[in-house]
Amino acid sequence: MDGSGRTLGKVIAAQRSKLGMTQRELARAVNINHATISRIEGNPDIVADPSTLKAIAEALRIDYNYLLTLNRTIEDDKDIRVIARASKSMSGPEREKMMDFLRTEFAEAFKDADSDGIIDPQAPDDY
């Protein structure tokens, strides 16, 4: 739940309802069982699979990163969500230019930030 009392399920249910969709229609649109939609909407403690949330976000035209914050998958930071949305409209070279700028201007903050703990921190990320 975020600080406003909104839960993942409430946000999904509200947007689904606003679009005039039933749980079954949403489930068909994202190719999952309608019981899964029911569980997500009805259980404020559920942590949904990110790939399911991505499909739901696309079907309901909701910001995927916002759903991830409600799902407690990523930390809620409005500025980061704004940057992520803006980057979607950028070309590959534009995104690369933005990342180069951030890494240059905020070198200390990025010193250990490029590694996700799985890949070699010296290897370039594939953005």
N, C-alpha and C positions, 0 to 999 in steps of 0.2 A: 504494500500500500504506500502511496506517496503521501506527502505532508498534507494534502488537501482532502484526504479520505477516499480518493478514487482508488479503485482496485483494477487490476487487469481485467477481471471479468465484467465489472461494471462499465468500463470504457468500451469493451468489445460489444457488450449487450446494447449499450446506448447507441453506438454507431450502427450496429446491425439493424436496430429498430428504426433509427432515423432513415436508413436506406430502404426500409420496408422488407427486410429479409427475415425469414424464419431461421431457426438454428439448423434445420435440415438443408435449407437452401445454401447457407454459408458453408456447411459441411461439404455439400456437393461441389461448391465452387473451389474449395481448397483440397478436395479429395481426401477427406478424413471422415470418420464415423461421427454422426451427430451427437453421440453420447460424449465424445471428447469436447465438443463445443459446450455442451451442457455442464460438464465438469469444470471447464475453465471459467465459465460465467458464474457458476454457483459456488465455487470454493475459493475464498479469498486467499487461502494459503498455498494454492497450487502453483507449481513452477512448471510452466509449459515448455515444450521443446522449442528452441529458437527457430528451427526450420518451419514448424507449424505456425509460429507467430509471424514469420516472414510472409507466408502464404495468406494468413488472415489479414495482415497489414495491407497487402496488395489488394485483396478482395474488398476490404472495407475503406480503402484510401485513408489509412491512418499511418502516421510516421512510425516506421519499424523501430527506430531507436527509442521512441517514447514507450512502445510496448515492452521493449527489453528492460527499460528502467522500472516499469511497473512489475515486471516479472522478476526483478532483482537479479537480472543477468548482468547488467552494467549499472554503474553509478549514475544517478540522475544529475545531469548538468545541462541546463538549457543551452549554454553557449556551445557545447560540444554537439548537441543535436542540430543547432543552426549551421555549424560548420559542415556537419555530415550532409545535411540537406543541400547546402550550397555546392558541395563537392560533386553531388550527383549531376548537376547541370554543367560541370566543367569537362573539358576534353582531358585526355590523358596527360598531355603536356602542361595544361593549366594546373592540374592537380599536382603534378611533379614540381612545377614552379612554386605553388603554394607551400608544399612540404619543404622544399629547399629553403624558402624564405623563413619558415618557422624554425627549421633546424639551425639556420644561421643566426637568426635574431635571438633565439632562446636555446643556445647551444648547451648550457648547463642543465636545463630541464630535460633536454632530449638525450643527454649523455647515455643514460641507461634505458630510455623509453622505447627504443626501436625493437628491442628484443621481447618476444612474447614468451620466452622461457622454453621454447621448443626448437627454434632455429638458432643458428650461429648469430650472435649479436653483430658481428662484422659483416654479415651477408646483407645485401640490400633487400628490403621488403618488396613484395609484388603488390603494389597498391591497385 
